Structures are given as C-alpha cells and as structure tokens.
Amino acid sequence: DAKTTQPNSMESNEEEPVHLPCNHSTISGTDYIHWYRQLPSQGPEYVIHGLTSNVNNRMASLAIAEDRKSSTLILHRATLRDAAVYYCIPSYSGAGSYQLTFGKGTKLSVIP
Amino acid sequence: KAGVTQTPRYLIKTRGQQVTLSCSPISGHRSVSWYQQTPGQGLQFLFEYFSETQRNKGNFPGRFSGRQFSNSRSEMNVSTLELGDSALYLCASHLGPGGVREQFFGPGTRLTVL
C-alpha cells in the first residue's frame, strides 16, 4: 500500500474554502485516490475519488498533481458540519479487493 | 434507501468470552468489509466478503473470524476476548466488483471488554 502523509490537524473559518493536502509519493499507477471523512461518533463517509484528472462532486473537489504524488481535497465553503477527520487513501481495486488502508488523517476544525 | 445497519450498537463483555456482531448491508450490495477502530491503532482492516466468500483478510489473530450469508448479511465473531479487543467495529458495504466503488459505512458496534 502507498504511504500517505497528511497534516495532523487544520483549522478553517466557517464559509471559507479549505484545502486539505495529502502526499502519496509511493502511489502506483493503478491506485485511485480516495477521500473519506469521519464525523464525530459516526462511521467514515465517502467524499470523493479520482485517478488522474481533477474531480468535482456535490461535496468537494479533488485536485491531483500531474505526477500523482500528491493531491488536495477542496471544500469550497466550510460549514460546521464539515468538522471531521479526513482520510486520503490510495487504493487499487483491480484485484477485486476493496480494502481501504486508513492512515491517521487530518482533523479539521471549523470555527464559527 | 436504508443505510448499513449494525447490531448491537453497544456491547460489554468480560475477558475470555466470545462475541458475535452483525452487519446488514445496503439492499443490493453484495460486498461487506469489517474494520476495527481503536485510539491507538486507528482504523484497521479485518476482512472482506463477497458472495459468501472471504476475499481478503487483514493482519489479525485467528480469534477474529467472519462469514457472509446468502442474503449478504455478515457476522463477525471474536473468541476468547482480550482487553485489547475493546474497540469500535465498523462494517462497510458496496455493490461488489466492477470498478471503483464507493463504500458505505455503518455506525459501528462499540465493544467494551472488562
């Protein structure tokens, strides 16, 4: 599994954009980059995933570096509900296994 | 549609006992994975099932076992409980093989071993 490096914690003001970085320098060419988040007292929740191109969905945007050694999750307007631990997870599903290897993630605090 | 259901939500056991946890995936989902979450080790993969077959297993002792039924519901069992087994056990479901799949997690079962 590719090793990931994320900041332990970040803070953001409510309604401002948040950029959550992730380094995954050992990622293989077939690994997708997944982001999940875990709100307090809940199970993890899927946020977004991508392979090479930048991706957008209703929750967030994912910007992937051209060399794929890093990516950034972008929350366009942070709300209090976005306070959670965010996990960046490179994962290959081609062999039929969907195991997710979680690191320590980034704890995002949102200030009202 | 209903999300992933895990029962029970909370459980207290004593050392040496065994425990069975249950997970009902989202309707139509055929793959179920189990994870253990502790403050020290974080989220760790236990095992993964698809169509009643274990496809992958994490680095846990043989005291941890699981199975999946024909209706895709899954159970995991921990025998001879140890204090270190106290954790939040999470179940995740997805449709099954066929590309990159979003996984849906349940709320977890909080197991306390005394």
Contacts between the chains, C-beta under 8 A, distances in Angstrom:
chain1	res1	chain2	res2	distance
A	32	B	100	5.2
A	42	B	107	6.3
A	43	B	4	7.6
A	43	B	90	5.0
A	43	B	92	7.6
A	43	B	105	3.2
A	43	B	106	5.5
A	43	B	107	5.6
A	43	B	108	5.4
A	44	B	43	7.2
A	44	B	90	7.3
A	44	B	92	7.7
A	44	B	105	4.8
A	45	B	105	6.8
A	46	B	102	4.4
A	46	B	103	6.3
A	46	B	104	7.2
A	49	B	100	6.0
A	49	B	102	7.6
A	87	B	43	7.8
A	93	B	97	7.8
A	93	B	99	7.2
A	93	B	100	5.5
A	93	B	101	6.9
A	96	B	50	7.6
A	96	B	55	6.1
A	96	B	97	5.0
A	97	B	48	6.1
A	97	B	55	5.5
A	97	B	56	4.3
A	98	B	31	6.5
A	98	B	33	6.6
A	98	B	48	6.4
A	98	B	94	6.2
A	98	B	101	5.9
A	98	B	103	6.5
A	99	B	33	6.9
A	99	B	45	4.9
A	99	B	48	6.1
A	99	B	56	5.4
A	99	B	58	7.5
A	100	B	33	7.7
A	100	B	35	7.8
A	100	B	43	7.9
A	100	B	45	6.8
A	100	B	92	7.7
A	100	B	103	6.8
A	101	B	45	6.7
A	102	B	35	7.7
A	102	B	42	5.8
A	102	B	43	3.8
A	102	B	44	7.6
A	103	B	42	7.3
A	104	B	42	6.0
A	105	B	42	8.0
